[in-house]
Amino acid sequence: MKQKIIVTGGAGFIGSNVVEALNKKGIEDIIIVDHLNHHHKVENLKKLRYSNYFDRGEFLPFLKTLGVKKIDAVIHLGACANTQEADKNFLIQNNTIYSNILFEFCLANNCQFIYASSAATYGDGSQGYNDDERNLKPLNNYGYSKHLFDQWVLDSSEKPRQWVGLKFFNVYGPNEYHKGSMASVILHGFEQIQKDKEIKLFKSYHEDYPDGGQLRDFVYVKDVTKVILFFLDNPNKSGIFNVGTGKARSFIDLAKGVFAALGLNPNIHFIDMPPGLKERYQYFTEANMNKLREIGYREKFYELEEGIKDYVQNYLLKNDSSRILVKPQLSINEEGLFQAP
């Protein structure tokens, strides 16, 4: 069946992977909404087939004219994803209010509505990682802006025929080059090896975690894309769902995986964590995947080593490698790596 789909953030990291997957299914009547503020986003867009493109600032006025046309689904992946963004009003406008408008459009026009929430809503994890939990305390403004919208959706008396919020954990994979310091640890580790032949990781300041033993739920973008398409194909499934692997892995496992994918022996150096990060550092995240499994999602997720090998050997070392910019300056990534921006 021919579908007409809106994908916000369609030139970005997860969004461009989703559009590519839709193209492989023969779906090309796609309206992409994004903001081409980086040449890597333009490169992402060149690989895709779509019917129209709008800048995010120009799209909402156009949206009002779409009520007379049939839109089957809105996949809302566009947002400010900078976990260090300090401007709360900017985040509320871009991540919360923009989402509210798209939600209302889908309600009024009987569309499926699938949107990106975030594991950042869980804060320090003291409330657990249960996707039914409402009483969460995000650690940063980005997480708070996502949590606000989740709560607004849950409290809405009327909802679109399908509404799905996906709490992405630590996503990595191709097409993330425009994200700078917010790109995955895999990409930055790869860049460090190319430049310095080593990966730098933060020391641990928690007695339960050795250096490099801090744990995250790293999920490959190809798995994230499969989950999104699952919901697109199952419009009777609604709710808020975690999207991770359900298996936390250490940063040292990740670093070793990057070296292995390159055929190199590990060379890992531990450095001091800046004082400002110590107080808000997250030592453990792991998605509870029961809810997604209970509604019938059966696909196997990539093991960390498998995903890293595919990403490094089939993307970073091949045609995509020319698009990576290795810079000498270093900045802090909240996920635990000292990295190039």
C-alpha positions as YAML, in Angstrom:
chain: A
units: angstrom
residues:
- id: 1
  name: MET
  ca: [0.00, 0.00, 0.00]
- id: 2
  name: LYS
  ca: [1.33, 3.41, -0.96]
- id: 3
  name: GLN
  ca: [1.98, 5.64, 2.04]
- id: 4
  name: LYS
  ca: [2.64, 9.35, 2.47]
- id: 5
  name: ILE
  ca: [4.88, 9.98, 5.46]
- id: 6
  name: ILE
  ca: [6.39, 13.02, 7.16]
- id: 7
  name: VAL
  ca: [9.82, 12.47, 8.73]
- id: 8
  name: THR
  ca: [11.14, 15.32, 10.85]
- id: 9
  name: GLY
  ca: [14.88, 15.20, 11.37]
- id: 10
  name: GLY
  ca: [15.01, 13.25, 8.12]
- id: 11
  name: ALA
  ca: [18.46, 14.55, 7.16]
- id: 12
  name: GLY
  ca: [19.86, 13.84, 10.61]
- id: 13
  name: PHE
  ca: [21.26, 10.73, 12.23]
- id: 14
  name: ILE
  ca: [18.36, 8.41, 13.02]
- id: 15
  name: GLY
  ca: [16.01, 10.15, 10.59]
- id: 16
  name: SER
  ca: [18.17, 9.61, 7.50]
- id: 17
  name: ASN
  ca: [18.52, 5.93, 8.40]
- id: 18
  name: VAL
  ca: [14.74, 5.66, 8.71]
- id: 19
  name: VAL
  ca: [14.14, 7.35, 5.33]
- id: 20
  name: GLU
  ca: [16.69, 5.01, 3.73]
- id: 21
  name: ALA
  ca: [14.88, 2.01, 5.22]
- id: 22
  name: LEU
  ca: [11.55, 3.35, 3.92]
- id: 23
  name: ASN
  ca: [13.10, 3.76, 0.48]
- id: 24
  name: LYS
  ca: [14.16, 0.10, 0.55]
- id: 25
  name: LYS
  ca: [10.51, -0.79, 1.16]
- id: 26
  name: GLY
  ca: [9.54, 1.21, -1.92]
- id: 27
  name: ILE
  ca: [8.21, 4.21, 0.01]
- id: 28
  name: GLU
  ca: [9.32, 7.48, -1.57]
- id: 29
  name: ASP
  ca: [6.36, 9.82, -0.98]
- id: 30
  name: ILE
  ca: [8.12, 11.29, 2.03]
- id: 31
  name: ILE
  ca: [8.19, 14.87, 3.26]
- id: 32
  name: ILE
  ca: [11.50, 15.51, 5.03]
- id: 33
  name: VAL
  ca: [11.71, 18.30, 7.60]
- id: 34
  name: ASP
  ca: [15.08, 19.36, 8.96]
- id: 35
  name: HIS
  ca: [17.55, 22.22, 9.24]
- id: 36
  name: LEU
  ca: [20.59, 21.91, 6.98]
- id: 37
  name: ASN
  ca: [23.06, 23.63, 9.25]
- id: 38
  name: HIS
  ca: [25.89, 21.20, 8.50]
- id: 39
  name: HIS
  ca: [27.31, 19.89, 5.23]
- id: 40
  name: HIS
  ca: [27.14, 16.32, 6.53]
- id: 41
  name: LYS
  ca: [23.34, 16.65, 6.70]
- id: 42
  name: VAL
  ca: [23.35, 17.69, 3.05]
- id: 43
  name: GLU
  ca: [25.38, 14.55, 2.28]
- id: 44
  name: ASN
  ca: [22.87, 12.44, 4.21]
- id: 45
  name: LEU
  ca: [20.05, 13.96, 2.17]
- id: 46
  name: LYS
  ca: [21.73, 13.24, -1.18]
- id: 47
  name: LYS
  ca: [21.42, 9.48, -0.64]
- id: 48
  name: LEU
  ca: [17.65, 9.57, -0.07]
- id: 49
  name: ARG
  ca: [14.55, 9.54, -2.23]
- id: 50
  name: TYR
  ca: [11.71, 11.80, -1.09]
- id: 51
  name: SER
  ca: [8.93, 13.96, -2.52]
- id: 52
  name: ASN
  ca: [9.54, 17.24, -0.68]
- id: 53
  name: TYR
  ca: [11.84, 18.96, 1.79]
- id: 54
  name: PHE
  ca: [11.09, 21.79, 4.24]
- id: 55
  name: ASP
  ca: [13.25, 23.66, 6.67]
- id: 56
  name: ARG
  ca: [11.90, 23.18, 10.18]
- id: 57
  name: GLY
  ca: [11.19, 26.92, 10.50]
- id: 58
  name: GLU
  ca: [9.07, 26.95, 7.33]
- id: 59
  name: PHE
  ca: [7.23, 23.69, 7.88]
- id: 60
  name: LEU
  ca: [4.61, 24.56, 10.51]
- id: 61
  name: PRO
  ca: [2.84, 27.17, 8.30]
- id: 62
  name: PHE
  ca: [2.81, 24.59, 5.48]
- id: 63
  name: LEU
  ca: [1.45, 21.96, 7.88]
- id: 64
  name: LYS
  ca: [-1.84, 23.87, 8.10]
- id: 65
  name: THR
  ca: [-2.46, 23.21, 4.40]
- id: 66
  name: LEU
  ca: [-1.90, 19.46, 4.71]
- id: 67
  name: GLY
  ca: [-5.22, 18.75, 6.41]
- id: 68
  name: VAL
  ca: [-6.92, 18.42, 3.04]
- id: 69
  name: LYS
  ca: [-4.31, 15.89, 1.89]
- id: 70
  name: LYS
  ca: [-3.85, 12.37, 3.18]
- id: 71
  name: ILE
  ca: [-0.87, 11.95, 5.46]
- id: 72
  name: ASP
  ca: [-0.59, 8.42, 6.78]
- id: 73
  name: ALA
  ca: [2.09, 8.90, 9.42]
- id: 74
  name: VAL
  ca: [4.35, 11.42, 11.10]
- id: 75
  name: ILE
  ca: [7.70, 10.07, 12.32]
- id: 76
  name: HIS
  ca: [8.96, 12.88, 14.51]
- id: 77
  name: LEU
  ca: [12.72, 12.56, 15.08]
- id: 78
  name: GLY
  ca: [13.73, 16.21, 14.77]
- id: 79
  name: ALA
  ca: [14.87, 17.96, 17.96]
- id: 80
  name: CYS
  ca: [17.71, 19.77, 19.64]
- id: 81
  name: ALA
  ca: [19.57, 16.75, 21.04]
- id: 82
  name: ASN
  ca: [22.38, 18.63, 22.76]
- id: 83
  name: THR
  ca: [22.41, 17.38, 26.35]
- id: 84
  name: GLN
  ca: [24.54, 20.40, 27.32]
- id: 85
  name: GLU
  ca: [22.11, 23.02, 25.92]
- id: 86
  name: ALA
  ca: [21.48, 25.60, 28.66]
- id: 87
  name: ASP
  ca: [18.66, 27.60, 27.04]
- id: 88
  name: LYS
  ca: [15.50, 26.06, 28.49]
- id: 89
  name: ASN
  ca: [13.16, 28.22, 26.41]
- id: 90
  name: PHE
  ca: [14.89, 27.14, 23.20]
- id: 91
  name: LEU
  ca: [14.52, 23.47, 24.17]
- id: 92
  name: ILE
  ca: [10.88, 23.86, 25.16]
- id: 93
  name: GLN
  ca: [10.09, 25.54, 21.85]
- id: 94
  name: ASN
  ca: [11.98, 23.00, 19.72]
- id: 95
  name: ASN
  ca: [11.45, 19.77, 21.64]
- id: 96
  name: THR
  ca: [8.16, 20.22, 23.45]
- id: 97
  name: ILE
  ca: [5.89, 22.76, 21.73]
- id: 98
  name: TYR
  ca: [6.89, 21.68, 18.20]
- id: 99
  name: SER
  ca: [6.00, 18.11, 19.21]
- id: 100
  name: ASN
  ca: [2.67, 19.27, 20.65]
- id: 101
  name: ILE
  ca: [1.71, 20.80, 17.29]
- id: 102
  name: LEU
  ca: [2.55, 17.62, 15.37]
- id: 103
  name: PHE
  ca: [0.63, 15.52, 17.90]
- id: 104
  name: GLU
  ca: [-2.46, 17.72, 17.42]
- id: 105
  name: PHE
  ca: [-2.09, 17.50, 13.64]
- id: 106
  name: CYS
  ca: [-2.08, 13.70, 13.80]
- id: 107
  name: LEU
  ca: [-5.09, 13.72, 16.10]
- id: 108
  name: ALA
  ca: [-7.05, 15.99, 13.76]
- id: 109
  name: ASN
  ca: [-6.05, 14.09, 10.60]
- id: 110
  name: ASN
  ca: [-6.18, 10.48, 11.81]
- id: 111
  name: CYS
  ca: [-2.42, 9.92, 11.32]
- id: 112
  name: GLN
  ca: [-0.03, 7.58, 13.04]
- id: 113
  name: PHE
  ca: [2.33, 9.50, 15.33]
- id: 114
  name: ILE
  ca: [5.73, 8.02, 16.22]
- id: 115
  name: TYR
  ca: [8.15, 10.27, 18.05]
- id: 116
  name: ALA
  ca: [11.59, 10.24, 19.67]
- id: 117
  name: SER
  ca: [11.68, 10.48, 23.42]
- id: 118
  name: SER
  ca: [14.97, 9.78, 25.18]
- id: 119
  name: ALA
  ca: [16.60, 7.73, 27.92]
- id: 120
  name: ALA
  ca: [17.79, 11.12, 29.20]
- id: 121
  name: THR
  ca: [14.35, 11.36, 30.83]
- id: 122
  name: TYR
  ca: [15.52, 8.75, 33.39]
- id: 123
  name: GLY
  ca: [18.08, 11.09, 34.93]
- id: 124
  name: ASP
  ca: [20.51, 9.28, 37.23]
- id: 125
  name: GLY
  ca: [18.50, 6.06, 36.97]
- id: 126
  name: SER
  ca: [17.50, 6.08, 40.64]
- id: 127
  name: GLN
  ca: [13.88, 5.53, 39.56]
- id: 128
  name: GLY
  ca: [14.92, 2.63, 37.34]
- id: 129
  name: TYR
  ca: [14.54, 2.31, 33.56]
- id: 130
  name: ASN
  ca: [10.93, 1.18, 33.36]
- id: 131
  name: ASP
  ca: [9.13, 2.77, 30.42]
- id: 132
  name: ASP
  ca: [5.88, 2.91, 32.43]
- id: 133
  name: GLU
  ca: [7.47, 5.17, 35.07]
- id: 134
  name: ARG
  ca: [6.14, 8.74, 35.26]
- id: 135
  name: ASN
  ca: [7.97, 10.18, 38.28]
- id: 136
  name: LEU
  ca: [11.34, 10.82, 36.67]
- id: 137
  name: LYS
  ca: [13.98, 13.46, 37.36]
- id: 138
  name: PRO
  ca: [16.09, 14.24, 34.27]
- id: 139
  name: LEU
  ca: [19.61, 15.52, 34.90]
- id: 140
  name: ASN
  ca: [19.68, 18.07, 32.07]
- id: 141
  name: ASN
  ca: [17.41, 20.49, 30.23]
- id: 142
  name: TYR
  ca: [17.27, 18.28, 27.15]
- id: 143
  name: GLY
  ca: [15.94, 15.34, 29.17]
- id: 144
  name: TYR
  ca: [13.46, 17.62, 30.91]
- id: 145
  name: SER
  ca: [12.09, 18.93, 27.57]
- id: 146
  name: LYS
  ca: [11.54, 15.33, 26.40]
- id: 147
  name: HIS
  ca: [9.97, 14.31, 29.72]
- id: 148
  name: LEU
  ca: [7.55, 17.24, 29.56]
- id: 149
  name: PHE
  ca: [6.22, 16.06, 26.22]
- id: 150
  name: ASP
  ca: [5.96, 12.43, 27.36]
- id: 151
  name: GLN
  ca: [3.83, 13.57, 30.31]
- id: 152
  name: TRP
  ca: [1.70, 15.81, 28.10]
- id: 153
  name: VAL
  ca: [0.98, 12.88, 25.76]
- id: 154
  name: LEU
  ca: [0.12, 10.54, 28.62]
- id: 155
  name: ASP
  ca: [-2.21, 13.12, 30.17]
- id: 156
  name: SER
  ca: [-3.99, 14.01, 26.92]
- id: 157
  name: SER
  ca: [-7.61, 12.91, 26.98]
- id: 158
  name: GLU
  ca: [-7.62, 12.46, 23.19]
- id: 159
  name: LYS
  ca: [-4.81, 10.86, 21.24]
- id: 160
  name: PRO
  ca: [-4.09, 10.03, 17.58]
- id: 161
  name: ARG
  ca: [-5.14, 6.60, 16.31]
- id: 162
  name: GLN
  ca: [-1.57, 5.51, 17.03]
- id: 163
  name: TRP
  ca: [0.87, 7.30, 19.33]
- id: 164
  name: VAL
  ca: [4.30, 5.90, 20.11]
- id: 165
  name: GLY
  ca: [7.10, 7.46, 22.15]
- id: 166
  name: LEU
  ca: [10.48, 5.75, 21.83]
- id: 167
  name: LYS
  ca: [13.04, 6.25, 24.58]
- id: 168
  name: PHE
  ca: [16.30, 5.80, 22.72]
- id: 169
  name: PHE
  ca: [19.33, 4.78, 24.76]
- id: 170
  name: ASN
  ca: [22.90, 5.22, 23.47]
- id: 171
  name: VAL
  ca: [22.46, 5.04, 19.70]
- id: 172
  name: TYR
  ca: [25.46, 4.74, 17.37]
- id: 173
  name: GLY
  ca: [25.95, 4.16, 13.66]
- id: 174
  name: PRO
  ca: [26.31, 5.77, 10.22]
- id: 175
  name: ASN
  ca: [25.15, 9.30, 9.37]
- id: 176
  name: GLU
  ca: [25.98, 10.82, 12.77]
- id: 177
  name: TYR
  ca: [28.96, 12.88, 11.59]
- id: 178
  name: HIS
  ca: [27.18, 16.23, 11.94]
- id: 179
  name: LYS
  ca: [26.60, 15.69, 15.67]
- id: 180
  name: GLY
  ca: [30.04, 16.86, 16.76]
- id: 181
  name: SER
  ca: [30.65, 16.27, 20.46]
- id: 182
  name: MET
  ca: [27.22, 14.62, 20.72]
- id: 183
  name: ALA
  ca: [28.21, 11.84, 18.28]
- id: 184
  name: SER
  ca: [28.67, 8.33, 19.61]
- id: 185
  name: VAL
  ca: [31.69, 7.14, 21.56]
- id: 186
  name: ILE
  ca: [32.37, 4.66, 18.74]
- id: 187
  name: LEU
  ca: [32.85, 7.44, 16.20]
- id: 188
  name: HIS
  ca: [35.04, 9.48, 18.51]
- id: 189
  name: GLY
  ca: [37.04, 6.44, 19.52]
- id: 190
  name: PHE
  ca: [37.64, 5.66, 15.86]
- id: 191
  name: GLU
  ca: [38.83, 9.24, 15.28]
- id: 192
  name: GLN
  ca: [41.16, 9.11, 18.28]
- id: 193
  name: ILE
  ca: [42.75, 5.91, 17.02]
- id: 194
  name: GLN
  ca: [43.31, 7.46, 13.59]
- id: 195
  name: LYS
  ca: [45.02, 10.44, 15.19]
- id: 196
  name: ASP
  ca: [46.74, 9.16, 18.35]
- id: 197
  name: LYS
  ca: [46.61, 5.35, 18.11]
- id: 198
  name: GLU
  ca: [44.77, 5.24, 21.44]
- id: 199
  name: ILE
  ca: [41.37, 5.80, 23.06]
- id: 200
  name: LYS
  ca: [41.05, 7.96, 26.16]
- id: 201
  name: LEU
  ca: [38.40, 7.04, 28.73]
- id: 202
  name: PHE
  ca: [37.49, 8.65, 32.03]
- id: 203
  name: LYS
  ca: [38.60, 7.10, 35.27]
- id: 204
  name: SER
  ca: [35.86, 5.88, 37.60]
- id: 205
  name: TYR
  ca: [35.09, 7.61, 40.88]
- id: 206
  name: HIS
  ca: [32.55, 5.03, 42.06]
- id: 207
  name: GLU
  ca: [33.71, 2.10, 44.16]
- id: 208
  name: ASP
  ca: [31.39, -0.30, 42.33]
- id: 209
  name: TYR
  ca: [32.85, 0.48, 38.89]
- id: 210
  name: PRO
  ca: [36.51, 0.08, 37.84]
- id: 211
  name: ASP
  ca: [38.09, 2.46, 35.34]
- id: 212
  name: GLY
  ca: [36.34, 1.83, 32.03]
- id: 213
  name: GLY
  ca: [33.73, -0.27, 33.80]
- id: 214
  name: GLN
  ca: [31.01, 2.37, 33.61]
- id: 215
  name: LEU
  ca: [28.02, 0.80, 31.85]
- id: 216
  name: ARG
  ca: [25.71, 1.96, 29.06]
- id: 217
  name: ASP
  ca: [23.09, 0.35, 26.85]
- id: 218
  name: PHE
  ca: [24.59, 0.90, 23.38]
- id: 219
  name: VAL
  ca: [22.12, 0.26, 20.54]
- id: 220
  name: TYR
  ca: [22.91, 0.19, 16.81]
- id: 221
  name: VAL
  ca: [20.93, 2.60, 14.64]
- id: 222
  name: LYS
  ca: [19.90, -0.26, 12.34]
- id: 223
  name: ASP
  ca: [18.05, -1.82, 15.28]
- id: 224
  name: VAL
  ca: [16.42, 1.51, 16.13]
- id: 225
  name: THR
  ca: [15.21, 1.79, 12.54]
- id: 226
  name: LYS
  ca: [13.69, -1.71, 12.68]
- id: 227
  name: VAL
  ca: [11.74, -0.79, 15.79]
- id: 228
  name: ILE
  ca: [10.35, 2.35, 14.15]
- id: 229
  name: LEU
  ca: [9.26, 0.39, 11.06]
- id: 230
  name: PHE
  ca: [7.67, -2.24, 13.32]
- id: 231
  name: PHE
  ca: [5.37, 0.40, 14.78]
- id: 232
  name: LEU
  ca: [4.67, 1.88, 11.37]
- id: 233
  name: ASP
  ca: [3.53, -1.59, 10.24]
- id: 234
  name: ASN
  ca: [1.51, -2.17, 13.43]
- id: 235
  name: PRO
  ca: [-0.74, 0.87, 13.87]
- id: 236
  name: ASN
  ca: [-2.72, -0.85, 16.63]
- id: 237
  name: LYS
  ca: [0.27, -0.65, 19.00]
- id: 238
  name: SER
  ca: [0.60, 2.51, 21.11]
- id: 239
  name: GLY
  ca: [2.49, 3.64, 24.20]
- id: 240
  name: ILE
  ca: [5.94, 4.70, 25.39]
- id: 241
  name: PHE
  ca: [8.69, 2.13, 24.88]
- id: 242
  name: ASN
  ca: [12.38, 1.81, 25.65]
- id: 243
  name: VAL
  ca: [14.69, 1.20, 22.70]
- id: 244
  name: GLY
  ca: [18.00, -0.25, 23.80]
- id: 245
  name: THR
  ca: [19.34, -3.79, 23.75]
- id: 246
  name: GLY
  ca: [18.43, -4.59, 27.33]
- id: 247
  name: LYS
  ca: [22.08, -5.37, 28.02]
- id: 248
  name: ALA
  ca: [24.46, -2.82, 29.55]
- id: 249
  name: ARG
  ca: [28.06, -2.96, 28.34]
- id: 250
  name: SER
  ca: [31.18, -1.21, 29.60]
- id: 251
  name: PHE
  ca: [33.15, 1.54, 27.91]
- id: 252
  name: ILE
  ca: [36.19, -0.71, 27.95]
- id: 253
  name: ASP
  ca: [34.19, -3.35, 26.04]
- id: 254
  name: LEU
  ca: [33.30, -0.66, 23.52]
- id: 255
  name: ALA
  ca: [36.90, 0.55, 23.15]
- id: 256
  name: LYS
  ca: [38.17, -3.00, 22.69]
- id: 257
  name: GLY
  ca: [35.47, -3.54, 20.07]
- id: 258
  name: VAL
  ca: [36.67, -0.55, 18.03]
- id: 259
  name: PHE
  ca: [40.29, -1.75, 18.16]
- id: 260
  name: ALA
  ca: [39.21, -5.30, 17.20]
- id: 261
  name: ALA
  ca: [37.22, -3.99, 14.22]
- id: 262
  name: LEU
  ca: [40.41, -2.27, 13.06]
- id: 263
  name: GLY
  ca: [42.55, -5.36, 13.65]
- id: 264
  name: LEU
  ca: [44.58, -3.59, 16.36]
- id: 265
  name: ASN
  ca: [45.58, -4.42, 19.91]
- id: 266
  name: PRO
  ca: [43.79, -2.26, 22.51]
- id: 267
  name: ASN
  ca: [45.59, 0.88, 23.67]
- id: 268
  name: ILE
  ca: [43.37, 2.52, 26.26]
- id: 269
  name: HIS
  ca: [44.45, 5.43, 28.45]
- id: 270
  name: PHE
  ca: [42.42, 6.54, 31.50]
- id: 271
  name: ILE
  ca: [42.25, 10.23, 32.33]
- id: 272
  name: ASP
  ca: [40.79, 12.31, 35.15]
- id: 273
  name: MET
  ca: [37.14, 13.27, 34.95]
- id: 274
  name: PRO
  ca: [36.56, 17.05, 35.14]
- id: 275
  name: PRO
  ca: [35.11, 18.12, 38.52]
- id: 276
  name: GLY
  ca: [31.97, 19.57, 36.94]
- id: 277
  name: LEU
  ca: [31.09, 16.20, 35.45]
- id: 278
  name: LYS
  ca: [31.75, 14.07, 38.52]
- id: 279
  name: GLU
  ca: [28.61, 15.23, 40.31]
- id: 280
  name: ARG
  ca: [26.25, 14.43, 37.45]
- id: 281
  name: TYR
  ca: [27.95, 11.44, 35.87]
- id: 282
  name: GLN
  ca: [25.78, 8.43, 35.06]
- id: 283
  name: TYR
  ca: [27.51, 5.13, 35.83]
- id: 284
  name: PHE
  ca: [24.82, 2.76, 34.60]
- id: 285
  name: THR
  ca: [21.99, 2.66, 32.04]
- id: 286
  name: GLU
  ca: [20.13, -0.40, 30.80]
- id: 287
  name: ALA
  ca: [16.82, -0.45, 28.99]
- id: 288
  name: ASN
  ca: [14.01, -2.60, 30.35]
- id: 289
  name: MET
  ca: [12.81, -4.15, 27.09]
- id: 290
  name: ASN
  ca: [9.92, -6.21, 28.47]
- id: 291
  name: LYS
  ca: [7.19, -3.86, 27.27]
- id: 292
  name: LEU
  ca: [8.41, -3.90, 23.65]
- id: 293
  name: ARG
  ca: [8.77, -7.68, 23.70]
- id: 294
  name: GLU
  ca: [5.32, -8.15, 25.21]
- id: 295
  name: ILE
  ca: [3.61, -6.44, 22.27]
- id: 296
  name: GLY
  ca: [5.24, -8.84, 19.82]
- id: 297
  name: TYR
  ca: [8.60, -7.37, 18.80]
- id: 298
  name: ARG
  ca: [10.79, -10.40, 18.12]
- id: 299
  name: GLU
  ca: [13.81, -9.05, 16.22]
- id: 300
  name: LYS
  ca: [17.26, -9.81, 17.60]
- id: 301
  name: PHE
  ca: [19.44, -6.81, 18.47]
- id: 302
  name: TYR
  ca: [23.04, -6.48, 17.36]
- id: 303
  name: GLU
  ca: [25.61, -7.48, 19.96]
- id: 304
  name: LEU
  ca: [27.91, -4.53, 20.67]
- id: 305
  name: GLU
  ca: [30.90, -6.12, 18.93]
- id: 306
  name: GLU
  ca: [28.78, -6.98, 15.86]
- id: 307
  name: GLY
  ca: [27.40, -3.47, 15.55]
- id: 308
  name: ILE
  ca: [30.81, -1.85, 15.99]
- id: 309
  name: LYS
  ca: [32.37, -4.16, 13.39]
- id: 310
  name: ASP
  ca: [29.65, -3.34, 10.85]
- id: 311
  name: TYR
  ca: [29.86, 0.40, 11.52]
- id: 312
  name: VAL
  ca: [33.67, 0.58, 11.42]
- id: 313
  name: GLN
  ca: [34.35, -1.79, 8.51]
- id: 314
  name: ASN
  ca: [31.40, -1.03, 6.25]
- id: 315
  name: TYR
  ca: [31.10, 2.72, 6.86]
- id: 316
  name: LEU
  ca: [33.95, 4.44, 8.70]
- id: 317
  name: LEU
  ca: [36.70, 2.65, 6.77]
- id: 318
  name: LYS
  ca: [34.93, 2.84, 3.41]
- id: 319
  name: ASN
  ca: [33.16, 5.57, 1.52]
- id: 320
  name: ASP
  ca: [32.06, 7.46, 4.65]
- id: 321
  name: SER
  ca: [35.58, 7.85, 6.03]
- id: 322
  name: SER
  ca: [36.26, 10.92, 3.87]
- id: 323
  name: ARG
  ca: [33.41, 12.71, 5.61]
- id: 324
  name: ILE
  ca: [34.93, 12.50, 9.10]
- id: 325
  name: LEU
  ca: [36.81, 15.52, 10.33]
- id: 326
  name: VAL
  ca: [39.52, 14.72, 12.86]
- id: 327
  name: LYS
  ca: [40.42, 17.80, 14.88]
- id: 328
  name: PRO
  ca: [43.16, 18.23, 17.47]
- id: 329
  name: GLN
  ca: [40.98, 19.99, 20.06]
- id: 330
  name: LEU
  ca: [39.33, 17.89, 22.74]
- id: 331
  name: SER
  ca: [36.07, 18.36, 24.59]
- id: 332
  name: ILE
  ca: [34.05, 16.44, 27.15]
- id: 333
  name: ASN
  ca: [31.36, 13.97, 26.22]
- id: 334
  name: GLU
  ca: [28.93, 13.19, 29.07]
- id: 335
  name: GLU
  ca: [28.98, 9.52, 28.13]
- id: 336
  name: GLY
  ca: [32.48, 9.16, 29.48]
- id: 337
  name: LEU
  ca: [35.00, 9.80, 26.72]
- id: 338
  name: PHE
  ca: [37.50, 12.59, 26.21]
- id: 339
  name: GLN
  ca: [36.93, 13.33, 22.56]
- id: 340
  name: ALA
  ca: [37.39, 15.48, 19.51]
- id: 341
  name: PRO
  ca: [34.41, 17.79, 18.85]
...
